[in-house]
Amino acid sequence: MYSFSNPSSSDTESRDANATQSGYGQMALCFPSTPQKLLMTVGLFLGGSSLFGVGLYFSYVHVAPQQARIQARNDYVRDRLKKKYGYDMYNTQPKKD
């Protein structure tokens, strides 16, 4: 029967001994039990890796256009600030006049 009170040390020791004898107290190895499951695991791993690789490729391909768009927007904002205030507050280089 189940008891809802605190277990004594002898109960804990006997439970641990029973778990070890029955095999539940030992560490289980994590691997597929059949060749079909192993093949499925390898296939899913390769499929996930290929999806990750495709995402990485598209991310790399689209970096240059994004950087060019950001640079164009930054240049536009700097030109507007120059026209409005007469100086470039983001440029730390002294003007060569």
C-alpha positions in Angstrom: 0.0 0.0 0.0 0.9 3.6 -0.4 1.7 5.6 2.7 1.5 9.4 2.8 3.8 9.8 5.8 7.5 10.4 5.6 9.3 7.1 4.7 11.7 5.8 7.2 15.3 5.1 6.2 14.7 1.3 6.1 11.8 1.8 3.7 14.0 3.9 1.4 16.8 1.4 1.5 14.6 -1.6 0.7 13.0 0.4 -2.1 16.4 1.3 -3.6 17.5 -2.3 -3.4 14.3 -3.5 -5.1 14.8 -0.8 -7.9 18.4 -1.9 -8.5 17.4 -5.6 -8.6 14.6 -5.0 -11.1 16.8 -2.8 -13.3 15.0 0.5 -12.8 17.8 2.0 -10.7 20.3 1.6 -13.5 21.1 4.1 -16.2 19.4 3.2 -19.5 21.2 3.6 -22.8 19.6 5.9 -25.2 19.7 4.4 -28.7 17.2 3.0 -31.1 16.3 -0.5 -30.5 15.9 -1.7 -34.1 17.7 -1.0 -37.3 14.6 0.7 -38.7 14.5 3.1 -35.8 18.2 3.8 -36.2 17.7 4.5 -39.9 14.7 6.8 -39.0 16.8 8.7 -36.4 19.7 9.2 -38.9 17.2 10.3 -41.6 15.5 12.8 -39.3 18.9 14.2 -38.1 20.1 14.6 -41.7 16.8 16.2 -42.7 17.0 18.7 -39.8 20.6 19.4 -40.6 19.8 20.1 -44.3 17.0 22.5 -43.3 19.4 24.3 -41.0 21.9 24.5 -43.8 19.4 25.9 -46.3 18.4 28.5 -43.7 22.0 29.4 -43.2 22.6 29.7 -47.0 19.6 32.0 -47.5 20.6 34.1 -44.6 24.1 34.5 -46.0 22.8 35.2 -49.5 20.4 38.0 -48.3 22.9 39.8 -46.0 24.5 42.0 -48.7 21.2 43.5 -50.0 20.0 44.1 -46.4 23.3 45.8 -45.6 23.1 48.0 -48.7 19.5 49.0 -47.9 20.5 50.0 -44.3 23.5 51.9 -45.6 21.3 53.8 -48.1 18.8 54.6 -45.4 21.6 55.9 -43.1 23.0 58.0 -45.9 19.6 59.5 -46.6 19.1 60.4 -42.9 22.6 62.0 -42.7 21.9 64.1 -45.9 18.6 65.2 -44.4 20.3 66.2 -41.1 23.0 68.1 -43.0 20.3 70.0 -44.9 18.3 70.7 -41.9 21.0 71.6 -39.3 24.0 72.4 -41.5 26.3 69.8 -40.1 26.8 66.0 -39.7 26.3 65.2 -36.0 27.3 61.5 -36.7 30.6 62.3 -38.3 33.4 62.5 -35.7 36.1 63.6 -38.3 36.8 67.3 -38.4 35.8 69.1 -41.6 38.6 69.8 -44.1 37.9 73.3 -45.4 
